[in-house]
Amino acid sequence: MLKEAAVITRMKNAGKGVRGFREESLKPGTPLQDESVTGMDSMARVEYVVALEEEFKVTISDVDFDGMKTFKEVIDYLRRKGK
């Protein structure tokens, strides 16, 4: 299993090319859908998922991602599934 700190660092790196991504918003309790906090609209969230998939060499299904409400849930998913 990947370490949480390493996952967060890689998630920040993956977000650098995503329109509107606010690195400082990547905190476990931050709601993914809150554009005013994350800076990402729905299209940017799709871009972010693609960037995460590339960074962690995983496929994140729409169903899985739609079920994730906070960055903590994404962190935990990537800790379990990521490479």
The 8 nearest C-alpha neighbors of each residue, nearest first, counted from 0:
[[1, 79, 78, 2, 80, 81, 82, 77],
 [0, 2, 78, 3, 6, 79, 5, 81],
 [3, 1, 5, 4, 6, 0, 78, 7],
 [2, 4, 6, 5, 7, 1, 78, 74],
 [3, 5, 7, 6, 2, 8, 1, 9],
 [6, 4, 8, 2, 3, 7, 9, 1],
 [5, 7, 3, 9, 4, 8, 10, 2],
 [8, 6, 10, 4, 9, 5, 11, 3],
 [9, 7, 5, 11, 6, 10, 4, 12],
 [8, 10, 12, 6, 11, 7, 13, 5],
 [11, 9, 7, 13, 12, 8, 6, 14],
 [12, 10, 14, 8, 9, 13, 22, 7],
 [11, 13, 9, 14, 10, 15, 8, 16],
 [14, 12, 10, 50, 11, 15, 51, 9],
 [15, 13, 11, 17, 12, 16, 20, 47],
 [14, 16, 12, 17, 13, 11, 20, 22],
 [15, 17, 14, 18, 13, 20, 12, 50],
 [18, 16, 14, 15, 20, 47, 43, 46],
 [17, 19, 20, 43, 16, 39, 15, 38],
 [18, 20, 38, 39, 17, 21, 43, 37],
 [21, 19, 38, 39, 17, 18, 14, 37],
 [22, 20, 23, 24, 37, 38, 19, 25],
 [21, 23, 24, 25, 11, 20, 14, 15],
 [22, 24, 21, 25, 26, 37, 11, 20],
 [25, 23, 37, 22, 21, 26, 36, 29],
 [26, 24, 23, 22, 70, 27, 29, 11],
 [25, 27, 29, 28, 24, 70, 71, 23],
 [26, 28, 71, 70, 29, 69, 25, 74],
 [27, 29, 26, 69, 71, 30, 70, 25],
 [28, 30, 69, 26, 27, 70, 31, 24],
 [31, 29, 69, 32, 33, 68, 28, 70],
 [32, 30, 69, 33, 68, 70, 29, 37],
 [31, 33, 30, 34, 68, 37, 41, 40],
 [34, 32, 35, 36, 30, 31, 37, 38],
 [33, 35, 38, 37, 39, 36, 40, 32],
 [34, 36, 33, 38, 37, 39, 32, 40],
 [35, 37, 34, 33, 38, 24, 29, 21],
 [38, 36, 34, 24, 39, 21, 35, 20],
 [37, 39, 19, 34, 20, 35, 36, 21],
 [40, 38, 43, 34, 19, 37, 20, 44],
 [39, 41, 43, 42, 34, 44, 38, 19],
 [40, 42, 44, 43, 45, 39, 32, 34],
 [43, 41, 45, 44, 40, 46, 39, 47],
 [42, 44, 46, 39, 40, 45, 41, 18],
 [45, 43, 47, 41, 46, 42, 39, 48],
 [44, 46, 42, 48, 43, 47, 49, 41],
 [47, 45, 43, 49, 44, 48, 50, 17],
 [46, 48, 44, 50, 45, 49, 17, 43],
 [47, 49, 51, 45, 50, 46, 52, 44],
 [50, 48, 52, 46, 47, 51, 53, 45],
 [49, 51, 47, 53, 13, 48, 52, 54],
 [52, 50, 54, 48, 53, 49, 13, 55],
 [51, 53, 57, 49, 55, 56, 50, 54],
 [52, 54, 50, 56, 51, 55, 49, 57],
 [55, 53, 51, 52, 56, 50, 13, 9],
 [54, 56, 81, 82, 52, 57, 53, 51],
 [57, 55, 53, 52, 54, 82, 81, 58],
 [58, 56, 52, 55, 81, 59, 80, 53],
 [57, 59, 52, 60, 56, 53, 49, 55],
 [60, 58, 57, 63, 64, 61, 52, 48],
 [59, 61, 63, 62, 58, 64, 65, 48],
 [60, 62, 64, 63, 65, 59, 66, 48],
 [61, 63, 65, 60, 64, 66, 59, 67],
 [64, 62, 60, 66, 61, 65, 59, 67],
 [65, 63, 61, 67, 66, 62, 60, 59],
 [64, 66, 62, 67, 63, 61, 68, 60],
 [67, 65, 63, 64, 62, 68, 61, 72],
 [68, 66, 64, 65, 72, 69, 73, 63],
 [67, 69, 31, 30, 66, 72, 70, 32],
 [70, 68, 30, 31, 71, 29, 72, 28],
 [69, 71, 27, 73, 72, 29, 74, 31],
 [72, 70, 27, 74, 69, 73, 75, 28],
 [71, 73, 75, 70, 74, 69, 67, 76],
 [72, 74, 70, 76, 71, 75, 77, 67],
 [75, 73, 71, 77, 72, 76, 70, 78],
 [74, 76, 78, 72, 73, 77, 71, 79],
 [77, 75, 73, 79, 78, 74, 80, 72],
 [78, 76, 81, 80, 74, 79, 75, 73],
 [77, 79, 1, 75, 76, 0, 81, 80],
 [80, 78, 76, 77, 0, 81, 75, 1],
 [81, 79, 77, 78, 76, 82, 57, 0],
 [82, 80, 77, 55, 78, 57, 79, 56],
 [81, 55, 56, 80, 57, 1, 77, 78]]
